[in-house]
Amino acid sequence: MPVITCIDDLKRIYHRRVPRMFYDYAESGSWTEQTFRENTSDFDKIYLKQRVAVDMTGRSTATQMIGEEVSMPVALAPVGLTGMQCADGEIKAARAAEKFGVPFTLSTMSINSIEEVAEATSKPFWFQLYTMTDTDYVSRLIQRAKDAKCSALVITLDLQILGQRHKDLKNGLSAPPKLTPSTIANLMTKWSWGIGMLGAKRRNFGNIVGHVDGISDAADLGAWTKESFDPTLDWGKIAKLKEDWGGKVILKGILDAEDAKMALKVGADAIIVSNHGGRQLDGALSSIRALPSILEAVGDQVEVHLDSGIRSGQDVLKAVSMGAKGTYIGRAFVYGLGAMGQKGVETALEVIRNELDISMALCGRRRIDELGRDILLIPQDFEGRWQS
Ligand SMILES: Cc1cc2nc3c(=O)[nH]c(=O)nc-3n(C[C@H](O)[C@H](O)[C@H](O)COP(=O)(O)O)c2cc1C
C-alpha cells in the first residue's frame, strides 16, 4: 500500500491506472489552458500569517454550507463521466463523501443515475442541473432529483456551449470509449481499470440514456451538448427553475459581480464563484482572484462558495479566510477515485482536512468561524486594476 501524503501522490497513481482518454478529459483546460493553470498558481501568491503561543486544543474544521452540517467547508463538485474514471465512480465518491460528512454533488452528465446513487447512499446529496432545450426532459430530471430527496439543486450557468479542450477532440472522448487501435493499445495497459469496468453497473450516461428520445449519439459528449443544451438560458428561466424546484438552489459559474447581483435577485441560496476548473472561457480570471469583488458585491447577502484550483487544505483555508463560506473540489477527488476507488476519495478528503486543520492551528485559529482576512497576506495588486 503506497503512503499517500498529498493530492499529488494520488494524481500520480491515477495517471498510471486510468485510460489516457479519461485522464486527459479531467486534466485539461480549454484552449491555451491559461485559466486552468492560474486557478492553482494564483493560490500560491497568497501567504499565511504564522501566529504562536495560542492554545490550539479543541480544534474543529466543522461548519455549515447552505444550512447543512459539514465536517469541513469542502463539497465534492459535480464531475461528468465520473463513472468512467473508476467503475461505479459516482456511487463510490458519494459514499466517501457521506462517510466523511461533506456534500456530494451528482452531475447531470454522470454515469451512475440519480436513482442508483440514491439507492447506494443514505444521506441526501445535491444534484447539478444542465438546462436543455427539451423542457419536458428537464422537468422530469428535476422530478427525479426531488424523488431521490436531493437537498439542493446546483444549476450550472457557464456551460451553454462547450469550451474546446483540444485533447478530448484528439482522443475522440466518449463513454464508453470507442474501440480504435490507439484506445485498444492504451486500454491494454490499464487492466485493473478494465476489470473493474466489466463489473460496473453502468457504462453510459445514466441520467440521459433511456430518459430522452432522439439523441443521435449520447456517447459523444460534444455532440450531445451541441444538440441538447439550451443556448437561450437567461435569468428569467433560472428564476422559473428555482420555482419548479421549490428547494435550495445554488448557482454555479459566477465570475462577475454584476452576475452575482442577478443571482441574488433570482433568490439563489448560494453562488459558486467558478470558471468550471478552467474548462470553459480560457483567459478568464482565476476563481480566487475573482472572489474579492464578488464578496464585496453580495457577500453579506448570499452564501458565496468557490471552486477551481483547490488542491490542498491550505487552498481551502485561503478561500475561506478570504470570505467564502464553502469550497468544492473537482479534480482533487477524481485523482483519488481513479487511483483507489472509494478509499482514494476518502484519502483525498483526509489529506485536505489534515492540511486545513494543521494550517489553521499554525495560524493561531481553532474554528472555521475564527478565520478571516487577517490571517492572510494578499498582494496589493492581487485582484488587478483594470482599465474601464
Ligand atoms: C472532468 C471534469 C468534469 C466536469 N463536469 C462537470 C459537470 O458535469 N457539471 C458541472 O457543473 N461542472 C463540471 N465540472 C466542473 C467542476 O464542477 C468544478 O467546477 C471544477 O472541477 C473545479 O475545479 P478543480 O477541478 O480545479 O477543483 C467538471 C470538471 C472536471 C475536471
The ligand as an ORCA input file, in Angstrom:
! r2SCAN-3c Opt
* xyz 0 1
  C     -13.553     16.088    -15.600
  C     -14.454     17.205    -15.175
  C     -15.809     17.123    -15.464
  C     -16.666     18.151    -15.036
  N     -18.021     18.020    -15.256
  C     -18.859     18.957    -14.769
  C     -20.254     18.786    -14.862
  O     -20.744     17.795    -15.371
  N     -21.043     19.777    -14.364
  C     -20.534     20.902    -13.773
  O     -21.284     21.773    -13.344
  N     -19.214     21.061    -13.643
  C     -18.374     20.113    -14.104
  N     -17.029     20.258    -13.932
  C     -16.508     21.417    -13.187
  C     -16.435     21.089    -11.692
  O     -17.717     21.011    -11.138
  C     -15.654     22.168    -10.938
  O     -16.176     23.423    -11.257
  C     -14.171     22.116    -11.250
  O     -13.704     20.799    -11.366
  C     -13.402     22.840    -10.157
  O     -12.052     22.893    -10.458
  P     -10.950     21.868     -9.887
  O     -11.082     20.627    -10.720
  O      -9.690     22.591    -10.147
  O     -11.269     21.608     -8.444
  C     -16.150     19.259    -14.359
  C     -14.785     19.317    -14.062
  C     -13.943     18.293    -14.452
  C     -12.475     18.372    -14.090
*
